[in-house]
């Protein structure tokens, strides 16, 4: 039996991560990547997955190397038949923050200097009380956390979860307005057109017209999401 959890996320802090860098402006797109959500929901660190104790603790408290291991960490979710979609903003506002820092070459390179040259940058962040929604698809009951943390500042967010009734499965031509990870859908559906949301590590797509099998959610017939989504990675 397929279970679909409708998840709503409300920010209690401003959310920042660098979707794009435009000169000294670091902008946060109002879309949450499904990779980030898997980590935030605690699915990667759960004991039911094949992570060693050393790895688990190193990622909770200390990261010895800045090398992403998405394939290694997320592939176990495929074995558990658990999939998390990217999240879209239901309503949001943006705020601009300016930060300054001083030249610290004397500290880094042990050089003497009489100059203190300040520099600055700006971050465009998602404001508190903004709301996002996403879906978790599973073959078994899941207990998702009430509170999670996201982004560079580990911003606090409240998670409201609703288990949907057995979704109706339909096959044919449809449009998915919800953002999707293209690597996870293109092998099982015929993608015809889409808009690109540029963001690392894998750009997402939205307003996707495709042909294949999809869930039509009873609560909102406008929301249609593809069936058989799974984490796939570039070879």
N, C-alpha and C positions, 0 to 999 in steps of 0.2 A: 504494500500500500504506500502510495506517495503522499507525504505530508509537506505542505507549503506553509511556512511561517511568514506572515506579513509583519515586517519590522519597521517601526518608526523611531527615529533618532532625533532627540532634541539636545542642542548644544547648551551647556552651562558655562562654558568658557569660549573665548574666541579661538577659532581653528585656523592653524597655519601649516601649510606645506607648499613647497615651491613647484607649482604645476608648470609655470613658465617664468623665464627671467628676461625682462626687457630693460636693458641697461642696469640701473640701480633699483628697479622695481621688481619685486618678487611677488608674483600673483598666485592666489589660490583659487582654482576653479571650483565652482559649487557642485562638484561630483566626487564621490568617494570610490576609489578603486576597490575591486573585490579582493585583491591580494591584501591590501591594508586591513580590510574588514575581517578577513580570516584571522589575522594576527590579533586584532583588537578584541575579537569575540573569544579569544582563548582556544580556538580550535586547533591551532598548530601545537600548542604546549600541552594539550590534554594527554592524560596517561594512556588513552586508548590508541594513540598513534605511536608509530615506531620511532620515537625519538629517545636517544640515550639520556641518562640523567645528566651527564656532563654537558651535552648540548642544551638541554632544557634550562639548566641553571645559567649557562653562559649567555643565553639570549634574554633571560629575565633580568639579570643583574649586570652583565658585562659582555660586550661584543668585542672579541679580540681582533677581528678583521672586518673591514667594510666591503664584504663580498656577499651579494645576495644569493640565497639558496632557495629560490622560489620552487623550482622543480622538486628538489629534495624534500622540502617542507610541506608542499601542497599535494603532491601525488598520493600520500596516504588518505587524503580526503576522498579521492576517487574510489579507493578500495572500500571506504565506508559509505559510499554513495551519498555524499553530502556536498552540496554546492551552494555558494553564496554569490548572489548577483551584485554588480556595482550598485551604488546608491545615487539617486537623483534628489535634488533639492525640491521639496514641496513648497517651502517659502524660505527666503533668506535675505539678509542684508549684508553689505560689505563695509568694512572699516579700514582706513588707512593709518598705518603707524610709521613714524620716522624714528630711526635709530642712528646713533652716532658712535664712532669709536676713534681712538687716537692711533697715530702711527707708532708701532711697537717694534720697529726694526732693531733698536738698541737691545731689546729683550730677546728677540729671536736669534739675531746674528751676532750678538755681543758687540755691536758697534756703538761708538760714542756719537751722540747727536745733541745739538742744542735746540732742535726744532721739534715741535709737537703739532703735527699737521692732522687736524681732525678730518674724518671722512664720514659719509652717511649713506644710508640706503632706506628704502621704503618697502613695507610689506602690505599687501592687500589681503586681509584676512576675512573669514566668515564670522559674523557677529554672533554672540550668544542669543539663544531663543530661536535660532534658525532650525528648521526641521528638514530631515531627509527621510527617504523610505527605500527599502530594499527587501529582497526575498531570500529566504533560506529554504532549500529543497532537500528533503531527506527521506530515507526509507524507514526511519525509526524516530521515536520520540527524542527530542533534544531539550536540554535545560540551558537556555541562554542567559547570560548575566544581566542584571538590572542596570549596572553602570559599567561603562567602558571608557577607555582613553584613546585619543587619536592625535595624529599630527606631530610636528616637531616639538610643540610645547606640552605634549601629553595632555591635551585638553579633555576635560571631563564631559561626558555626554550620557544622557538617560535613554535607555532602550525600552520601548514598549512593544511587546510581542503579542500577536494575535494568530492563533492557529486557524487556518482557513479550512473550510469543508473540502471534501474530495473534489478536486478541480475537474472540469470537463475538458477532455482531450479532443482536439479537432485537427484535421489535416487540410492543408490548402495554402492559398496565398494570404498573407497577413502582414500587418505593420506593427512593429514593436516600438513604442515610444520610450520605453525604459532603456537606459544605457546598457550595453552589452560588451563583453570582452570578445573581440573578433576571433581570437585563437580558439575560444571555447565553443563557438557555434558554427564556424564555417565548414567543419568536416561533417556535420550532420544535417545542415540546412543549406539550401541554395539562396545565397544572399544576392539581392538584385540591386539595391541602392541603399545609401546610408549617409549620415553626416558624421564627420570625424571630430572627436574630442581629444585634442593633443595633450597627452600627459604621460609621464614615465610610470612604470617601466614598459607598459604596453598601452598604446593609445586605444581609447574606447570608441565605440560607435553608438549612435542613437538615431531615432526616427528611421529604423531599419525596415525596409520592405524585403520580405523573404518568403520562400516557399518551403513548407515542411510541416512537421507536427508541432502543435503548440498547446499550452494550457490557456484556457479562457476562464478567468477567475470569476466565480459566481457573484462576488460582492461588487465587482466593477467590470463590466463586460468590455470596457475600453482597454483594460490591461491584459495583454497577451504576451506570454513569454515562451520561448522555445523549450521543447522537451529534449532530454538527453544532453544537457550541457554538462561538461566536465572540464577539468583543468588540463590544458594542453600547452606545450611550450615549443619554441623554435628549436629545430634540430641543429 
